[in-house]
Structures are given as C-alpha cells and as structure tokens.
Amino acid sequence: MNRRTTWVPVLAASLLMLSRGVPATSLPKHFDPKGKPPSTHTIAFQKHQREILPFEDRRDFAEMKRGFIAAPAYRQIKASDGHVVWDMGKYDFLLAKGQTFDTIHPSLQRQALLNMNYGLYKVMEGVYQIRGFDLANITFIAGKTGWIVFDPLTASETAAAALKFINETLGKRPVVAVVYSHSHADHFGGVRGIVDEKDVRSGKVKIIAPEGFMEHAVAENVYAGTAMARRMFYQYGVLLPASPYGHVDQAIGKNTAAGNLGLIPPSIVVRGDFKAMTVDGVRMVFQNTPGTEAPAEMNTFFPDKKLFWAAENIVGTIHNIYTLRGALVRDPLKWAKEINVAIYRFGPDIETMIASHSWPRWGHERVLEVMRDQRDTYAHLNNGVLHLANQGVTINQIHNVYKVPESLQKKWHARSYHGSVEHNSRAVINRYLGYWDANPTTLIPLSPEASAPLYVEMMGGSRKILKKARQLYAQGKYKLATEILNKLVYAQPHNRQARDLLADNFEQLGYMQESPSVRNSFLAAAEELRNGIRKGITPHATGPDMIRAMSTGLWLDYLAIRMDGRKTRGLSGKINLRTPDNGEQYVVELRNQTLTTIAGYQAADADLTITLDREDLIPIMMGVSTFDDQIRAGKAKFEGDRRIFDVIRTAMSDFDPFFEMLPGTAKAVAKPSARPLQVAPGTLDPNID
C-alpha cells in the first residue's frame, strides 16, 4: 500500500508551501527554443497575487484529501494500439516540494495542485469516487447487487481502468446501472468500458439520463463541429506540453483523455422537474436542470444518505457562460435559479455534496455556503452586467468594467477558473444584445487582413511598429503591444520578427491568467506563431456510436453546410429520401446554391427517389460505404435521374480540423472529399464542458 500512497504527503507539502507564498524558485528549461521566461513585470504581478489572495483558507486542501483509499502504481492509461490515452504523471512537476512558478498564476497553481488528486476516495459508506483518471470524476454508488455508476468519463479506456481498480481494491461488483448527468462527452463517452450494450438492451443494466440527452449529446456541436474542434486546441491546450511554461491544468480536471468515445442510448429518460426513483435499492430524486451548464442536465439527491450530486452545475470553479471552443451562450440567471431550487428543495437535508468534477464538500453549513455563493456569482454575473449594459457599457468595454463582488472574490469556490470574468461578462451582453456595440463603425467592419495594411502604413511601417512594440514589451504593456503587432502580422503574415514578438507578448499574458482556458489560448497561439500548426493525438471527436445516434435530419443539415454552393451555380432539383425500416421520409431540394430538407414529405416532382433502410444509411454516414456500394449490394435503390445527386455529391468539401487561425501559421483550405457524404473524422467537437 505504501507504493500507492507516497504521492499524498508530497502533494500536501506542495499545497502547504504554495499557501504560505514561498518565493518562486528556479524554472526548468522552456520546451520551446523561442520561449521566454517570465518578465520582471510578470513576476511582480504573480507576487502581488500571492499577497492579496485568501491563501489562509485551506479547507479545500483537507476536503480534497479526505477519504483517500489508494492510488494505482501506474500513472498512464494506454489504448489497445499502445498510444497513451491518459498521463497523470506528466503533471508531477507540480508536486515538487516548495515549488512555486512565476509562469503560473498563483491561484491557478493552487487549483492545479488540487486537481492532482489521483485514485480511489471514499465519500461515505457505499459512495466512492475515482478522481484523476480523466477530465471528470467517475462515481460508484454501492447498490444491493452491484455498482451504480455516475458519469463514466470520456473514454472507454479510462472508464475500464477505473472499474478495474475499484473492483481490485474493494471487491468485484457488477455494474447494474449508469447515470449520465448531462450531455457532454466527458460524462458518457467511456460507457463501453464498463457496460456491454447487450446487457442494456436486455434490461440487465439500466442507463438513466435527463430529458433531451440524446438530442443534445449529438446535436449541440454538429453544425460548427470542425471549427469547435480546432478552437478546442486553444481552450484546452490540446497540443501544449505539460510544463510550467505550457499546460498545467484544465480547471475542472487535468485534461481530456485521448481515447475511444462511445455512447449507449439511455433505457430510462427522466422527465419533468423532479423524479423519484429507486435503483438497486438506492433511493434517488432527480432534478432536471435544462439550459444550465448543459442543454440537458440533472442533479440527484439521495435522501437516505443526505447526499447531493451537483452534476456539473456546482463544481470548484465558476464555469463558462460562453465556452471559448464555441457553443451557444448559456443562461447564468437560469443557472442561478436552478441552484436556488436545489437549495430550497434539498438544502435543509444535505450533509454532503459531490459533483462530476472537483472534490466533495462535507457538513451542512459548508455545503450551503458553496451552493449559495455559486448561485450568487452566476446571478450577479447576469444582473451586474445587464445593470451596466443599461447604462451604456458595451460588449467591447464590459470586461474592463464589470467586477465580481469583493465578498465573492475572497471565496476560492467562486473564482473563475474554467470560465473567466472577462469572457463570461461579454457573453451575457452577447446573449441579450448581440455582438454589436452600437457604433456604426463596427457594424460592417473590414476584415483584419483588409484593414491591417492601412494601419501599418499610417503607423510608419513595420520597423516603427516593431520598435514601439519592443518598448511596450519592456514596459510590461503587453496588451498594447499586441494591439499594434496584431495589425502588423495580419498585414505581413510572413514577417517572422512580428510573429515572434507577438508570441512573446501572448506568452507573458498567458502566464498571468487565472483561467487555464484563457492561459492555454494565449500559449497555444504563441506556439503556433513561432512554429506553425502542429498535429498530434487529440481527444477522439467522432465514433460509430455518435454517428449512429445522429438523426437523419441532422445528417442532411450537416451535408448542407459541407456543400460548396458555388459548385452548384445555376442548378436545381429535388431528391426524395425514404428509409423504410424506421418510416422516415425527406425531401432534399437544391435551389439557389442552397440545400434544404424537410421531414415527413415526398415531392411529386422529385428528380430522384432514393430508398434504403436507415441501418444501411449508417455505413455511408460513417464513410465505410457509399450509396453506389449499397446499390451494388442490393440495399439501396435509385429511381429517376441521378444527375442532381452526383452534382451534390461532388460539391461536398472536407473540413480540415487544422485550419489556420493566426496569419502565416498554415495553408489550409477546404478540399474535395474522398467519401463525400460521410461525417468526416474531426468534424464533430467532443462536446466537452
């Protein structure tokens, strides 16, 4: 057992030294030859943060460690092909005794240390969590005959490792039920690592999910999936090395597992505001909270245990109202109201709170403190921002004006790690008023590459801009430096000095960010400016389960986005699509370089009618077959003139998930598709957070 627990005192010592504000010690070598150490201005900023933050509040440290049973001897989890799916060990630099880093905001370093919890923890009798095996926690509730699993992680490999470890440690029990708390992939993607689908179909294993789960698990990120996946490289720092200069944490966990994502449809859907249910002898009350952290989400109260499961609605951070990878803007007021419902409905009886991320809270008053403070932070974000907006503060000013109340700033659980005050405040205005700041200059703006040459000319050319930018960098005025360097890089994308200097400024700004999402975005951008776009192993976004779960209508809508309308200029036509095994009918119409679809109809004047079963359409969606393959196999039938079909097929583009986001870093363009009607790998965002 000693081998499994040696990291715990090391972590405790690291937390203690950080909380005492021990001066930063020497840093390791930067992973990038062009990388820079923290400047004197950055060091002064970090020192000031250590002086003003409430490090005397150490309750999270005790709560994070409480109930620790064991950690496995291994720090990596691998896929069957040998690639590393999960590597907790690469963050061990955070555990160096007495080490503080001036390249990491002190508050973020504290959060990153807290997220080093790794192994099996006992919350109370019959309730266990494995933390540090993936971005989320996996929770095991002991029923009469087996495990009830809440949120089976992102990847089958990490989920399987968690189940194996708890069974080895506490004794083997079968999984009898799985609960998906919400529709983000880090809470359902590992289900095939712990459950056999045939056991779900037979009723041997129950899978329980909130109303709307299947629709939103697939649909939330389909239409802009490639763009979201690309932006995820920035928010999650997917390709940044784990380093004091690079990736250190993801606020709600260390990072996302790069394994196989699956989805087994729920056998029980929770409908209505509240639903009481007994599962394998365990009484539960589900609270549906749609439109909060996810479009479909639910909390759970265990009345016999006085235990509240907060899903991802209440974790150790203020979350994203707008997530930087891209998604529909969330509603902070609805979020606050649903927390309030939980406080008044379950609050009088709650003694312990757990969630799908972070660590538990114990004790009635402690739990209610966290619940109330997070409620108030989301509510104030909504109300405070709109108060300022109604006084004329615009979306381009709000992030420099809005402040979280000082009483909440002093609470670690009300600080913005996964979100940031800056991008969340802008999101509230965008939700209600949109992107325009009501200045006509910004209503129909020039593209950056169109306006940048004029700015560069009026500033006297690249030499003057570089000279001034170096002065601003030396003065620690990094945002001002980026303002002028950004213009120069857009005007001269291959100006190496400009790109490197912009990267230097991004890097210092990244070091000073409390939110890892914002930190990663600056540091990933700096890395691309210096070295171009790198490719590597990333979290799997698309798999057979996700495509199978996609509705036919959603697939047709996605094809309409992939079609390059310019290649259909002057053409028009209609196609009837029939899938007899599920009774679906669609009309697909090409007109004005636009593809539209409607369900439940057939056109009498259709040029072509396509008939095949939905089950035989799935291989086409996956790219393992084509319509012509299915015709030859006798599984599809074309009746009429297929020319309109061939026009649409040849007009499809593949989207490159490594497209350029900063000038001069790549040359990526949409290209003709080899399997034109498939949902191409990388086009669906993993739908995390």
C-alpha positions in Angstrom: 0.0 0.0 0.0 2.9 2.4 0.6 3.8 2.4 -3.0 0.3 3.6 -3.8 0.2 6.4 -1.3 3.6 8.1 -1.4 2.4 10.9 -3.6 -0.1 12.1 -1.0 2.3 13.6 1.5 4.2 15.2 -1.4 1.0 16.8 -2.6 0.3 18.0 0.9 3.7 19.6 1.3 3.4 21.3 -2.1 0.0 22.8 -1.1 1.3 24.0 2.2 4.3 25.7 0.6 2.1 27.4 -2.0 -0.4 28.6 0.6 2.5 30.2 2.5 3.6 32.1 -0.5 7.1 30.7 -0.7 9.1 32.7 -3.3 9.4 31.1 -6.7 12.5 29.0 -7.3 14.4 28.3 -10.5 12.4 27.2 -13.5 13.2 24.2 -15.8 14.2 24.7 -19.4 11.5 26.0 -21.7 10.1 23.4 -24.1 10.3 25.9 -27.0 13.7 27.3 -28.0 12.0 30.6 -28.7 10.1 30.6 -25.4 10.8 33.3 -22.8 10.9 33.2 -19.0 8.5 35.4 -17.0 9.5 39.0 -17.3 10.1 41.2 -14.2 6.6 42.6 -14.7 5.1 39.2 -14.8 7.0 38.2 -11.7 5.8 41.3 -9.9 2.2 40.5 -10.9 2.4 37.0 -9.6 4.0 38.2 -6.3 1.1 40.7 -5.8 -1.4 37.9 -6.4 0.2 35.8 -3.7 -0.2 38.7 -1.3 -3.9 39.5 -2.0 -5.4 36.1 -2.5 -7.0 34.3 0.5 -4.4 31.5 0.9 -5.2 31.3 4.6 -8.4 29.4 3.6 -7.2 25.8 3.4 -10.5 24.0 3.6 -10.3 22.8 0.0 -7.0 21.1 0.8 -8.5 19.0 3.6 -11.6 18.2 1.6 -9.6 17.1 -1.5 -7.6 14.6 0.5 -10.4 13.3 2.8 -11.4 9.7 2.2 -8.3 8.7 0.2 -8.1 4.9 0.0 -5.5 4.1 -2.6 -3.9 5.2 -5.9 -2.7 2.7 -8.6 1.0 2.2 -9.1 0.7 3.3 -12.7 0.3 7.0 -13.9 -0.5 6.2 -17.5 -3.5 4.5 -19.2 -3.0 3.2 -22.7 -5.2 2.2 -25.6 -5.0 -1.2 -27.2 -2.8 0.2 -30.0 -0.3 1.4 -27.4 -0.8 5.1 -27.6 -1.2 6.9 -24.3 -4.8 7.8 -23.5 -4.2 9.4 -20.2 -1.0 10.5 -18.4 -1.3 11.9 -14.9 2.5 11.6 -14.4 3.3 14.3 -16.8 2.0 16.8 -14.3 4.2 15.6 -11.5 6.3 18.8 -11.8 3.6 20.4 -9.9 4.4 18.2 -6.9 8.0 19.5 -6.5 8.3 20.3 -2.8 8.2 24.0 -2.1 8.0 24.9 -5.8 6.0 28.0 -6.9 6.2 29.1 -10.5 6.2 32.6 -11.8 4.9 31.3 -15.1 1.6 30.2 -13.5 -0.9 32.5 -11.8 -0.8 31.5 -8.1 -4.5 30.9 -7.9 -4.3 28.6 -11.0 -1.3 26.8 -9.5 -3.4 26.2 -6.4 -6.2 24.8 -8.5 -3.8 22.7 -10.5 -2.4 21.1 -7.3 -5.9 20.4 -6.0 -6.6 18.6 -9.3 -3.7 16.3 -8.7 -5.9 14.1 -6.6 -5.5 10.7 -8.1 -7.0 7.4 -7.1 -9.9 6.0 -5.1 -11.7 8.0 -2.5 -14.5 7.1 0.0 -17.1 9.9 0.2 -19.2 8.0 2.8 -20.3 4.4 3.3 -21.3 3.0 -0.1 -20.2 6.1 -2.1 -16.8 6.2 -3.8 -15.1 8.3 -6.4 -12.2 7.7 -8.7 -10.5 11.0 -9.5 -7.7 11.9 -11.8 -8.3 9.2 -14.4 -9.8 11.7 -16.9 -11.2 15.2 -17.0 -14.2 14.3 -14.9 -14.7 12.1 -11.8 -16.4 8.7 -12.0 -18.6 8.0 -9.0 -19.6 4.5 -7.8 -22.7 4.0 -5.6 -23.0 0.6 -3.9 -26.5 -0.8 -4.5 -27.9 -4.1 -3.2 -26.4 -6.2 -6.0 -23.8 -4.0 -7.8 -22.4 -0.6 -8.7 -24.5 2.3 -9.8 -22.0 4.5 -11.9 -22.5 8.2 -12.3 -20.7 9.7 -15.3 -18.4 7.1 -16.9 -15.7 9.5 -18.1 -14.7 10.4 -21.7 -13.0 7.3 -22.9 -13.7 3.6 -22.7 -10.0 3.0 -21.7 -10.1 5.3 -18.6 -13.5 4.1 -17.5 -12.4 0.5 -17.8 -9.3 1.2 -15.7 -11.4 2.9 -13.1 -13.8 0.0 -12.8 -10.9 -2.5 -12.7 -9.2 -0.5 -9.9 -12.2 -0.1 -7.6 -13.0 -3.8 -8.0 -9.5 -4.8 -7.3 -9.4 -2.6 -4.2 -12.9 -3.1 -2.7 -14.0 -6.4 -4.2 -15.6 -7.1 -7.5 -19.2 -6.0 -8.1 -21.1 -5.8 -11.4 -22.3 -2.6 -12.9 -26.1 -2.6 -12.6 -26.9 1.0 -13.6 -25.3 4.0 -15.2 -26.4 7.6 -14.8 -25.5 10.2 -17.4 -25.7 13.5 -15.5 -25.6 15.6 -18.7 -25.0 15.7 -22.5 -21.2 16.5 -22.6 -18.9 13.7 -23.7 -16.7 13.6 -20.7 -19.7 12.3 -18.8 -20.8 9.5 -21.1 -18.1 8.7 -23.6 -16.5 5.9 -21.5 -19.6 3.9 -21.1 -18.5 1.0 -23.3 -15.5 0.5 -20.9 -17.9 -0.6 -18.1 -21.1 -1.8 -19.8 -21.9 -4.3 -22.5 -24.7 -2.9 -24.7 -26.5 -6.2 -24.9 -27.0 -6.0 -21.1 -28.6 -2.7 -21.5 -30.9 -4.0 -24.2 -31.9 -7.0 -22.1 -32.7 -4.8 -19.1 -29.9 -6.3 -17.0 -28.2 -2.8 -16.8 -30.2 0.4 -16.7 -28.9 3.6 -18.2 -30.6 6.7 -16.9 -30.3 10.2 -18.5 -32.1 13.6 -18.4 -34.8 14.5 -20.9 -33.3 15.7 -24.2 -30.0 13.9 -23.5 -29.6 12.0 -26.8 -30.6 15.0 -29.0 -28.1 17.3 -27.3 -25.3 14.8 -26.9 -25.0 14.7 -30.7 -26.6 17.9 -31.9 -25.1 20.6 -29.8 -21.9 20.8 -31.8 -22.5 19.3 -35.2 -23.0 22.3 -37.4 -19.8 24.0 -36.4 -18.0 20.9 -35.2 -14.8 21.3 -37.2 -14.4 24.9 -36.0 -15.2 23.9 -32.4 -12.7 21.1 -32.5 -10.0 23.5 -33.9 -10.7 26.1 -31.2 -10.6 23.4 -28.6 -6.8 23.2 -29.4 -6.6 26.7 -27.9 -9.0 26.4 -24.9 -7.8 23.0 -23.8 -4.2 23.4 -24.9 -4.5 20.0 -26.5 -1.1 20.1 -28.1 0.7 22.1 -25.5 3.3 20.1 -23.5 2.6 19.7 -19.8 5.1 22.2 -18.3 5.3 25.3 -16.1 5.5 27.1 -19.5 2.6 25.2 -21.0 -0.3 23.2 -20.0 -0.8 22.9 -16.2 -4.5 22.2 -15.6 -8.0 22.5 -17.1 -9.8 23.9 -14.0 -12.3 21.0 -13.7 -9.6 18.4 -14.1 -6.1 17.9 -15.6 -7.1 17.4 -19.2 -9.2 15.3 -21.5 -8.4 11.7 -22.3 -7.4 10.9 -25.9 -9.2 7.6 -26.1 -12.3 6.0 -27.7 -15.5 7.8 -27.1 -18.7 5.7 -27.1 -22.4 6.2 -26.5 -25.1 3.7 -25.5 -28.6 5.3 -25.6 -30.4 5.6 -22.2 -33.0 3.0 -21.3 -34.7 5.3 -18.8 -35.3 9.0 -19.5 -36.0 11.3 -16.6 -38.8 13.7 -17.5 -40.4 16.6 -15.6 -38.8 18.8 -12.9 -38.4 16.1 -10.3 -38.5 12.3 -10.5 -38.1 9.9 -7.5 -36.7 6.5 -8.3 -35.2 3.5 -6.5 -32.3 1.9 -8.3 -30.9 -1.4 -7.0 -32.2 -0.5 -3.6 -30.8 3.1 -3.6 -33.4 5.9 -3.3 -32.8 8.9 -5.6 -34.6 12.1 -6.5 -33.5 13.5 -9.9 -33.8 17.3 -10.6 -33.9 18.2 -14.2 -31.9 21.5 -14.9 -32.1 22.0 -18.6 -30.3 25.1 -20.0 -27.7 25.4 -17.2 -24.2 24.0 -17.7 -25.6 21.8 -20.5 -28.8 21.9 -22.5 -29.8 18.5 -20.9 -28.6 18.1 -17.3 -29.8 16.8 -13.9 -28.8 16.9 -10.3 -29.6 14.0 -7.9 -30.4 13.9 -4.2 -30.0 10.7 -2.1 -32.5 11.2 0.8 -31.2 8.2 2.8 -27.6 9.4 2.6 -28.3 13.2 2.8 -26.1 13.4 -0.2 -26.5 15.8 -3.1 -24.9 15.1 -6.5 -24.5 18.5 -8.2 -23.6 17.2 -11.7 -21.5 20.0 -13.3 -23.8 22.7 -12.1 -21.7 23.3 -8.9 -18.0 22.4 -9.1 -14.8 24.0 -7.7 -15.0 27.0 -10.1 -17.3 29.4 -11.8 -17.9 27.8 -15.2 -18.3 29.0 -18.7 -21.2 31.1 -19.8 -19.5 31.3 -23.1 -17.1 28.5 -23.7 -14.1 29.5 -25.8 -14.2 26.4 -28.0 -17.6 27.7 -29.1 -21.1 26.8 -28.2 -24.4 28.5 -27.7 -24.2 31.1 -24.9 -25.6 29.8 -21.6 -28.0 31.5 -19.3 -26.4 32.5 -16.0 -29.8 33.5 -14.5 -31.4 30.2 -15.3 -28.3 28.5 -13.8 -28.6 30.5 -10.6 -32.3 29.8 -10.3 -31.8 26.0 -10.7 -29.1 26.1 -7.9 -31.6 28.0 -5.8 -34.3 25.4 -6.4 -31.8 22.7 -5.2 -31.0 24.8 -2.1 -34.7 25.2 -1.1 -35.8 21.7 -2.2 -32.9 19.7 -0.8 -30.8 22.1 1.2 -32.4 21.5 4.6 -31.3 17.8 4.5 -28.0 18.0 2.7 -24.9 17.0 4.6 -22.5 16.1 1.8 -22.2 17.4 -1.8 -20.3 15.7 -4.6 -20.1 16.5 -8.3 -18.8 15.3 -11.6 -15.6 17.4 -11.2 -13.6 18.7 -8.2 -13.9 17.2 -4.7 -16.7 16.8 -2.2 -17.9 19.2 0.5 -18.9 17.9 3.9 -21.1 19.4 6.5 -24.5 21.2 6.2 -23.2 24.7 6.5 -20.1 24.2 4.3 -22.3 22.7 1.5 -24.8 25.5 1.7 -22.0 28.1 1.7 -20.7 26.8 -1.6 -24.2 26.4 -3.2 -25.3 29.9 -2.2 -22.0 31.5 -3.3 -22.1 29.9 -6.7 -25.8 30.8 -7.1 -24.9 34.4 -6.2 -21.9 34.6 -8.6 -24.0 33.4 -11.6 -26.9 35.7 -10.6 -24.6 38.7 -10.1 -22.9 38.0 -13.4 -26.2 38.2 -15.2 -27.7 41.1 -13.2 -24.5 43.1 -12.7 -23.5 43.0 -16.4 -27.1 44.0 -17.6 -27.1 46.8 -15.0 -24.0 48.2 -16.7 -25.3 47.5 -20.2 -28.4 49.5 -19.4 -26.1 52.4 -18.6 -24.4 52.2 -21.9 -21.5 49.9 -21.3 -20.9 47.9 -24.5 -19.6 44.4 -25.2 -16.2 45.9 -26.1 -16.0 47.6 -22.7 -17.8 45.3 -20.2 -14.8 43.0 -19.5 -12.8 46.0 -18.3 -15.7 47.4 -16.2 -17.6 44.6 -14.6 -16.3 43.3 -11.2 -17.4 40.3 -9.1 -18.4 41.5 -5.6 -15.4 41.6 -3.3 -17.1 39.2 -0.9 -17.2 36.6 -3.6 -13.7 37.2 -4.8 -12.4 36.1 -1.4 -14.1 32.6 -1.9 -12.0 30.1 -3.8 -15.1 28.2 -5.0 -16.4 31.4 -6.5 -13.3 32.2 -8.6 -13.4 31.8 -12.4 -11.0 29.0 -13.4 -13.0 27.2 -16.2 -14.7 30.4 -17.2 -13.2 33.9 -16.8 -14.9 37.0 -15.6 -13.8 38.7 -18.9 -15.2 36.3 -21.4 -18.3 35.5 -19.3 -19.3 39.1 -18.9 -19.0 39.7 -22.7 -21.1 36.6 -23.1 -24.0 38.0 -21.1 -24.2 41.1 -23.3 -23.9 38.9 -26.4 -26.8 36.8 -25.1 -29.1 39.7 -24.7 -27.8 42.4 -27.1 -25.6 40.5 -29.6 -22.1 41.3 -30.8 -22.7 44.9 -32.0 -21.6 47.7 -29.7 -24.0 50.2 -31.4 -21.1 52.1 -33.1 -21.8 52.0 -36.8 -18.0 51.7 -37.4 -18.2 48.2 -36.1 -21.5 47.2 -37.7 -19.9 46.2 -41.0 -16.2 46.1 -40.2 -13.4 45.4 -42.6 -11.8 42.0 -42.3 -8.5 42.3 -40.3 -6.4 41.4 -43.3 -8.1 44.2 -45.3 -7.7 46.9 -42.7 -4.3 46.0 -41.3 -2.2 47.3 -44.3 -3.7 50.8 -43.8 -2.8 50.7 -40.1 0.7 49.6 -40.8 1.1 52.4 -43.4 -0.3 55.1 -41.1 2.0 53.9 -38.2 5.0 54.4 -40.4 5.7 50.8 -41.4 6.9 47.6 -39.8 10.2 49.0 -38.4 8.5 51.6 -36.3 5.8 49.2 -35.1 8.4 46.6 -34.1 10.5 49.3 -32.3 7.4 50.6 -30.4 6.2 47.0 -29.6 9.6 46.2 -28.1 9.4 49.3 -25.9 5.9 48.3 -24.8 7.1 44.7 -24.1 10.0 46.0 -22.0 7.5 48.2 -20.0 5.2 45.2 -19.4 2.4 46.8 -21.5 1.6 43.5 -23.3 -2.0 44.2 -24.4 -0.9 47.5 -26.0 1.9 45.7 -27.8 -0.4 43.0 -29.1 -2.8 45.7 -30.4 -0.2 47.0 -32.9 1.6 43.7 -33.5 -1.6 42.0 -34.4 -2.1 44.6 -37.2 1.4 44.0 -38.5 1.0 40.2 -38.5 -2.2 40.5 -40.5 -0.7 42.9 -42.9 2.6 40.9 -43.2 1.8 37.2 -42.2 5.3 36.1 -43.0 7.1 38.8 -41.1 9.0 36.5 -38.7 10.0 39.2 -36.3 6.5 40.4 -35.9 5.1 36.9 -35.3 7.8 36.1 -32.8 7.3 39.3 -30.9 3.5 38.9 -30.9 4.1 35.4 -29.5 6.4 36.8 -26.7 3.6 39.1 -25.6 1.0 36.4 -25.8 3.2 34.2 -23.6 3.6 36.8 -20.8 -0.2 37.4 -20.9 -0.7 33.6 -20.7 1.5 33.3 -17.7 -0.7 35.8 -15.8 -4.1 34.2 -16.4 -6.0 32.6 -13.6 -8.3 30.8 -16.1 -6.5 27.8 -17.8 -8.8 28.2 -20.7 -7.5 31.7 -21.3 -3.9 30.8 -20.4 -4.0 27.9 -22.9 -5.4 30.2 -25.6 -2.6 32.7 -25.3 0.1 30.0 -25.0 -1.2 27.8 -27.8 -1.4 30.9 -30.1 2.2 31.8 -29.2 3.3 28.3 -30.0 1.6 28.4 -33.4 3.0 31.8 -34.3 6.5 30.5 -33.5 6.3 27.0 -35.0 3.2 26.7 -37.2 0.3 24.4 -36.6 1.3 21.1 -35.1 -0.6 17.9 -35.4 -0.8 15.2 -32.8 -3.1 12.8 -30.9 -6.2 14.6 -29.8 -9.4 13.5 -28.0 -11.5 11.4 -30.3 -14.4 13.5 -31.5 -16.3 11.1 -33.7 -17.0 7.4 -33.4 -19.6 4.9 -34.6 -21.9 5.5 -31.6 -22.0 9.2 -32.1 -22.8 8.9 -35.8 -25.3 6.2 -35.2 -27.1 8.4 -32.7 -27.2 11.3 -35.2 -30.7 11.7 -36.7 -31.1 11.5 -40.5 -32.3 15.1 -40.5 -29.3 16.3 -38.6 -27.0 14.5 -41.0 -28.8 16.1 -44.0 -28.5 19.5 -42.4 -24.7 18.9 -41.9 -24.3 17.9 -45.5 -25.9 21.2 -46.5 -23.2 23.0 -44.6 -20.5 20.9 -46.2 -21.7 21.6 -49.7 -19.9 24.3 -51.6 -22.8 26.1 -53.2 -20.6 27.8 -55.8 -20.2 24.4 -57.5 -24.0 24.1 -58.0 -24.5 27.5 -59.6 -27.5 27.6 -61.9 -28.6 24.0 -61.0 -31.7 22.9 -59.1 -33.5 19.7 -58.4 -35.2 17.6 -55.8 -34.5 14.2 -54.2 -36.9 12.1 -52.2 -35.2 10.0 -49.5 -37.0 7.1 -47.9 -35.8 4.8 -45.0 -38.5 2.1 -44.8 -37.2 0.4 -41.6 -38.0 3.4 -39.5 -40.6 5.0 -41.7 -38.8 8.3 -42.3 -39.2 10.4 -45.4 -37.4 13.5 -46.5 -37.3 15.9 -49.4 -33.9 17.3 -50.3 -34.0 20.3 -52.5 -31.2 22.1 -54.3 -32.0 25.7 -55.3 -30.1 28.9 -55.3 -26.8 27.1 -54.4 -28.5 26.0 -51.2 -29.5 22.6 -49.9 -32.7 22.4 -47.8 -34.5 19.5 -46.3 -37.9 18.8 -44.9 -39.0 15.7 -42.9 -42.3 13.9 -43.4 -42.9 14.8 -47.0 -42.2 13.4 -50.5 -42.2 15.6 -53.6 -44.3 14.6 -56.6 -41.9 16.2 -59.0 -38.7 14.8 -57.5 -35.9 14.1 -60.0 -34.7 11.1 -58.0 -36.1 8.9 -55.2 -33.6 7.1 -53.0 -34.8 4.1 -50.9 -32.7 2.4 -48.3 -33.0 1.4 -44.7 -31.7 3.7 -42.0 -29.4 0.9 -40.9 -27.9 0.8 -44.4 -27.5 4.5 -44.4 -25.3 4.5 -41.3 -22.2 3.0 -43.1 -22.5 5.8 -45.6 -22.6 8.4 -42.8 -19.5 6.7 -41.3 -17.6 6.7 -44.6 -17.1 2.9 -44.7 -19.5 2.6 -47.7 -21.1 4.7 -50.4 -24.5 4.9 -52.0 -23.2 3.1 -55.0 -21.8 0.3 -52.8 -25.2 -0.1 -51.2 -26.9 -0.2 -54.6 -24.5 -2.9 -55.8 -25.2 -4.8 -52.5 -29.0 -4.6 -53.2 -29.5 -2.4 -50.1 -30.3 0.9 -51.8 -32.4 1.8 -54.8 -32.3 4.8 -57.1 -35.3 5.6 -59.2 -35.2 8.5 -61.6 -32.4 10.9 -62.8 -29.4 10.7 -60.6 -27.6 13.7 -62.1 -28.7 16.0 -59.3 -27.4 13.5 -56.7 -24.0 13.5 -58.4 -23.8 17.3 -58.5 -24.5 17.4 -54.8 -22.0 14.6 -54.1 -19.2 16.3 -56.0 -19.8 19.6 -54.4 -19.0 18.3 -50.9 -15.9 19.6 -49.1 -13.9 18.1 -46.3 -13.1 20.5 -43.5 -9.5 20.5 -42.3 -9.5 20.5 -38.5 -6.1 22.1 -38.6 -7.1 25.2 -40.4 -5.2 28.5 -39.8 -6.4 30.8 -37.1 -3.5 33.1 -37.0 -1.9 34.6 -40.1 1.1 32.8 -41.6 0.8 29.6 -39.5 -0.6 27.3 -42.2 -2.1 27.0 -45.6 -5.3 25.0 -45.1 -8.2 25.1 -47.4 -11.4 23.0 -47.9 -10.7 20.2 -50.4 -12.8 17.7 -52.3 -14.0 14.8 -50.3 -12.9 11.2 -50.9 -16.1 10.0 -49.1 -18.3 12.9 -49.8 -21.4 12.0 -47.7 -19.7 10.8 -44.6 -19.5 12.6 -41.2 -15.7 13.0 -41.5 -13.4 12.3 -38.5 -12.7 15.5 -36.6 -15.8 17.3 -37.8 -17.7 16.8 -34.5 -16.4 18.5 -31.4 -16.1 16.2 -28.4 -18.8 18.3 -26.8 -16.9 18.7 -23.5 -17.6 21.1 -20.6 
